[in-house]
Structure formats: C-alpha cells, structure tokens
C-alpha cells in the first residue's frame, strides 16, 4: 500500500492560497481590504469549506470586513480560475498563529540569554563600578 505524502486537500489549499492572493491584489476594489497577506488556507477533506487566514498591514478589522463582504466575488473568481467540481465556501479569519510563533521565539531567545548570578551581598549582576 502506497501512502500519499500529503492529502489532496493540502495541495488544493496551496493553489487556492495563490489564486486568492492574486485575486485580492488585482481584482478586489474594496478600499477596506488594502494590503493583506494570505498566511494559510486550510480545507476540509471534502473540499467544501476553506478557512483563509489573513494578516493585514493596518486596520485588520476593516480589512477582514472587506474580505468577508467580497467573499462571494472571490469565490466566483476562483471558480473561473480553477477546475474544481465544487468551489469551497470561503471563511476569512485573522491569523494569530504568527503572533504566537513570534512570542514563543522571543521566550526561547530569553531562555538562551545568560542568567545573572547574584553576588554575595544579595544583589544581581556583575558591577564593575564598585
């Protein structure tokens, strides 16, 4: 039995991510959207629902509202660009994974810093000014 390296839903999600990025950049005219980055797209196994995680440069709530308003237009544009039997419904969500990753990396960076050892008088750090 041959195992697939990854599911069809993952491959289609990558293609949808690229197409939606291009559609937003070229065709969406809503001024609320502005500059957004599609961070990730996840699809259900039946390809019926796509969760699109976005990050906006400014006014994230406004950009999200604009994308949700344009979801039907973006879905129709996807239908013309992709050969899918059924184009998935689109749900736009704010990407919080990047913030979590950045926070975790900051914490790991802090752990890697040398810890100041207390001096015999109880104060922390090495003070050469004494």
Steps between C-alpha positions, in 0.01 A plus 500: 500500500638837397450793737462849364744762615210734564129517431331641196339762723848629588602530135175676408538732801841612377358578158201684650739708712693610192185574300330697779816707550498590133125571494526733800802682355351550154121486514362591844422870502376540858717771661463333841700200383819687421816291525433156648709186505345159475694309764335162468200320351357186654242286324264239633561154355189525282628835360174668600638763738817706485625693802717785376733645763601857421726767638443867423761773508261749666138501618469125529129509594414719201699279264325192635159664457588589140616147424188348651288734287698401188495125577236427235692693236826325594329160491356572153844607378646178642238301308618647170869444580490149647364177359310381806169324497391706799674819612526512879323757713747755633533607861750778567669497841776700668829314518609475863749221444772745395463699824518181704809384314671836546419497872633147536822589317544803728460276805753252364738788431466614862579151624817499292632816667744457786339527842652757732639337811437672832807642678581409860335820625168386343490739203476363147754556227865578469572856581842625406430850630570408865 
